[in-house]
Amino acid sequence: MDITITRTTQPKPKPADGDLSFGTLFTDHMFQMDYAPDQGWHNPRIEPYGPITMDPATMVLHYGQGVFEGLKAFRTADDEIRMFRPQDNMKRLNRSARALCIPELDEELALTALKQLVDLDRDWVPRTHGTSLYIRPTIIAMDPFLGVRASHTYRYYVILGPVGAYYAEGFNPVKIWVSKEHVRAVRGGLGESKTMANYAASLYAGEAAHRHGYTQVLWLDGVEQRYVEEVGSMNICFVIDGELATPELNGSILPGITRDSVLALGRKWGLTVSERKITIDEVFAAHAKGTLEEVFGTGTAAVVSPVGELKYDDQVITIGDGKVGPLAQKFFDSIMDIQYGRSDDAEGWIVPV
Ligand SMILES: Cc1ncc(COP(=O)(O)O)c(C=O)c1O
């Protein structure tokens, strides 16, 4: 299927790298494609960035039948543009789509579309180390219909936006609030899918954490509220007595691509790596014994986000004296070096544009 391209006649001014933040600015073009039962996915096209007109009854607005992804493209010192593990994002998008009764995309076409779109807007990829082009593929239910069922028609679109260095002011550990009352997702539900509902479910506890001076929420499992699941919109890793441990993928945790990258590098470096159940009590007990060495989140936005303080009920613990741990630093540096072409892509994670 050929992708038709309509170029903008009104390119927008590009921001200075130093003015970039996250999620506020978008490039000149977007990719779109439609689904209808009799045509399948059809009419793939790149067009000027702009609003999507929809009927007020459009199903995604009422029932949240939609899925999305988040990945990045980077500019190397040699001015190459490259994406990090985009095939894995496309696979995860299709897994999320299946869970929400959305027809899957052809992953090869979806990857070609990403490459063509990023290539057309390549001048938007910022240059300063740490900055990047964020890529947001999204599928939404488009039937104008009130009533709960799966939609018959869908729109797939991809938008791009230049984003600033996540740690412009330094790579500093954050304070995390363990949520006792609210859960993000339950096993058997949608937690392992990247869908709107999970983010809506996270807002109330997130706001409460902010009001108490904490940056993010550490989510416990939705059934017993004992097992650690994720932190904010990141996966979580612990270093306990030399073991790199992260919660096993149990159906309610998003299978993060950064998580997978950290585990792969950890295994390659010869660390003891486990994906297993981790209770919040084990974390606090390890701290009491002096064996909780590091805690950090992993995700596309920040790569690695060290945790300096955890609050659970009325217990507050400080991890690693509130400083960045050596493994968090090593994973952060190693993944960024691969992304920006400063070290070899031995794992085959890079797709040039
Ligand atoms: C809920 C949630 N968990 C984990 C992650 C980390 O996933 P990834 O490493 O693929 O960005 C994300 C971000 O995409 C997320 O939204």
The ligand as an SDF file (V2000), in Angstrom:
LIG
                    3D

 16 16  0  0  0  0  0  0  0  0999 V2000
    2.0140    2.6410   32.5680 C   0  0  0  0  0  0  0  0  0  0  0  0
    3.3700    2.6070   31.9590 C   0  0  0  0  0  0  0  0  0  0  0  0
    4.2700    1.7180   32.4320 N   0  0  0  0  0  0  0  0  0  0  0  0
    5.5110    1.6250   31.9110 C   0  0  0  0  0  0  0  0  0  0  0  0
    5.9220    2.4440   30.8690 C   0  0  0  0  0  0  0  0  0  0  0  0
    7.3050    2.2990   30.3170 C   0  0  0  0  0  0  0  0  0  0  0  0
    7.2730    1.7060   29.0400 O   0  0  0  0  0  0  0  0  0  0  0  0
    8.3700    2.0190   27.9610 P   0  0  0  0  0  0  0  0  0  0  0  0
    9.6800    1.6310   28.5630 O   0  0  0  0  0  0  0  0  0  0  0  0
    8.0150    1.1480   26.8020 O   0  0  0  0  0  0  0  0  0  0  0  0
    8.2870    3.4610   27.6550 O   0  0  0  0  0  0  0  0  0  0  0  0
    5.0250    3.3920   30.3510 C   0  0  0  0  0  0  0  0  0  0  0  0
    5.4260    4.2980   29.2740 C   0  0  0  0  0  0  0  0  0  0  0  0
    5.2500    3.9790   28.1150 O   0  0  0  0  0  0  0  0  0  0  0  0
    3.7180    3.4610   30.9020 C   0  0  0  0  0  0  0  0  0  0  0  0
    2.8190    4.3460   30.4210 O   0  0  0  0  0  0  0  0  0  0  0  0
  1  2  1  0
  2  3  1  0
  2 15  2  0
  3  4  2  0
  4  5  1  0
  5  6  1  0
  5 12  2  0
  6  7  1  0
  7  8  1  0
  8  9  2  0
  8 10  1  0
  8 11  1  0
 12 13  1  0
 12 15  1  0
 13 14  2  0
 15 16  1  0
M  END
$$$$
